Each structure stands twice: as C-alpha cells, then as structure tokens.
Amino acid sequence: MMRSLVSSTSFERRKNRSNGGTNRGKIQITADILSLCTVGTKKTHIMYKANLSYEQVNYYLADTLRNKFIEQCVHGEEGVVYRTTDKGREYLKYYSLLSELFGGSEGETQQTEFGRQASCCYKS
C-alpha cells in the first residue's frame, strides 16, 4: 500500500459561496466558529455547521481557546459546550465591520463611492 505524500494534518480546502468561491482563510473560519458559539455549541455541531474536517475543528478550537475567544463549558448530560467570550464577541464585531467595508458587490461599492463623492460636493 502506498502512503499519501500529503500529511494527515493538512487541511482539505473547501469552497465557500459567500466569499466568491475562494477558499476561506483563518480569519473567516474563526469568525464562523465564534458566531456558532454565541449560543453555546458542541464540537460536532461546529464541525458540521462550519463545514470543517475533524482535524480542522480541533485546530481551530485549540486556537480560539488559547486566544480566549471561546470558553469550554461542561453541562451535565449535554457534555462539553463551547461559548463565545467577550473577547470573541469583540473579534466578531471588528470582523463584521471589516467584511462590510471590503465585502459587497461591485455595484454597491460604486454606489457608496458615488454617495461619498456627492455628499462631499454638496456640503455648504
């Protein structure tokens, strides 16, 4: 049997329609996880809803825990649940502002630019 040249820790790349079909980056995946965890979510739900492999979910959960963006809570029969911390909500706030600034269609950008130019020109 021949072994794969790709290490078992390399991540499968998936396309996401919300960002124009390009691969998601670490910042977007982290934001996806944080938004899922605002209501308290189990690891398997994060994995499926964020469209991550088992290796990826372990990597990103460890990273977000280390950065104190999420906390791990144990709830009796429910088991381990992950919740977004205040620091994580702040991350989401800034992520949202940046995506709003850089996101959107070309038409929206042109309209916004026109609106800015027009408002500058018509101030008295």
C-alpha positions in Angstrom: 0.0 0.0 0.0 1.4 3.4 -1.0 1.2 6.2 1.6 0.0 9.7 0.6 2.5 12.4 0.3 0.1 14.8 2.0 0.4 14.8 5.8 -2.6 13.8 7.8 -2.7 17.3 9.4 -3.0 19.2 6.1 -6.5 20.6 5.7 -9.0 19.9 3.0 -9.8 23.1 1.1 -13.4 23.8 0.6 -15.1 26.5 -1.5 -17.5 28.9 0.1 -20.1 30.7 -1.9 -20.3 33.7 0.4 -16.8 34.9 -0.5 -16.9 34.4 -4.2 -15.9 30.7 -4.4 -12.5 31.2 -2.9 -11.1 29.2 0.0 -11.9 30.6 3.4 -8.9 31.9 5.4 -8.2 31.5 9.1 -9.9 34.8 10.0 -13.2 33.8 8.3 -13.2 30.3 9.7 -12.5 31.7 13.2 -15.4 34.2 12.8 -17.7 31.3 11.6 -16.8 29.3 14.7 -17.3 32.3 17.0 -20.7 33.1 15.6 -21.8 29.5 16.0 -20.6 29.5 19.7 -22.6 32.6 20.7 -25.4 30.3 21.7 -23.2 27.5 23.1 -22.4 24.7 20.7 -21.0 21.2 20.8 -17.8 20.3 18.8 -19.7 18.1 16.3 -22.2 20.9 15.6 -19.3 23.3 15.0 -17.7 20.8 12.7 -20.8 20.3 10.5 -22.2 23.8 10.5 -18.8 25.4 9.8 -18.0 22.8 7.2 -14.7 21.7 8.8 -13.0 18.3 9.0 -12.2 16.7 12.3 -8.6 17.9 12.2 -9.6 21.4 11.3 -12.2 21.7 14.1 -9.6 20.5 16.6 -7.0 23.0 15.3 -9.4 26.0 15.3 -11.0 25.1 18.7 -7.5 24.9 20.3 -6.5 28.2 18.7 -9.7 30.0 19.8 -9.4 28.6 23.3 -5.8 29.7 23.5 -6.7 33.2 22.4 -9.6 33.2 24.9 -12.2 33.9 22.1 -14.2 30.9 23.4 -14.6 29.1 26.6 -15.3 25.4 27.2 -18.3 24.7 29.5 -19.3 21.3 30.8 -23.1 20.8 31.2 -24.0 17.5 32.8 -25.8 15.4 30.3 -25.1 17.8 27.4 -21.4 17.3 27.7 -18.9 19.9 26.6 -20.3 23.1 25.0 -18.2 26.0 23.6 -19.3 29.6 24.2 -18.0 32.8 22.7 -16.4 35.1 25.3 -16.5 38.9 25.4 -13.2 39.0 23.6 -14.6 36.7 20.9 -17.7 38.9 20.5 -15.3 41.9 20.1 -13.5 39.9 17.4 -16.8 39.3 15.6 -17.7 43.0 15.9 -14.5 44.0 14.1 -14.7 41.2 11.6 -18.2 42.3 10.7 -17.1 45.9 10.3 -14.2 44.8 8.0 -16.4 42.5 5.9 -18.9 45.2 5.5 -16.1 47.6 4.4 -14.5 45.2 2.0 -17.4 43.0 1.1 -20.3 43.6 -1.1 -20.8 43.6 -4.8 -19.0 46.0 -7.2 -22.3 47.9 -7.7 -22.6 48.5 -4.0 -19.1 49.8 -3.9 -19.6 52.2 -6.8 -22.9 53.4 -5.3 -21.2 54.0 -2.0 -18.3 55.8 -3.6 -20.7 58.0 -5.6 -22.7 58.7 -2.5 -19.5 59.9 -0.7 -18.4 62.0 -3.7 -21.9 63.5 -3.9 -22.1 64.3 -0.2 -18.7 65.9 -0.3 -19.6 68.1 -3.3 -22.9 69.3 -2.0 -21.9 70.3 1.5 -22.3 74.0 2.1 
